[in-house]
């Protein structure tokens, strides 16, 4: 997965962190958790606030 795979990342995060409310997560934690996903394989420095917001929004949608 790459940073641009925001929906797939969100689905994975919702599975690995099912007990977390995605509305309360800090972007620093979100960034760290994305990097820790087993299928994630992209440059850590390629993320930005817009990408992290997109991941968070997809995660919120998945959790509802």
Secondary structure by P-SEA (a helix, b strand, c coil): ccccaaaaaaaaaaaaccccccccccaaaaaaaaaaccccccccccccaaaaaaaaaaaaaaac
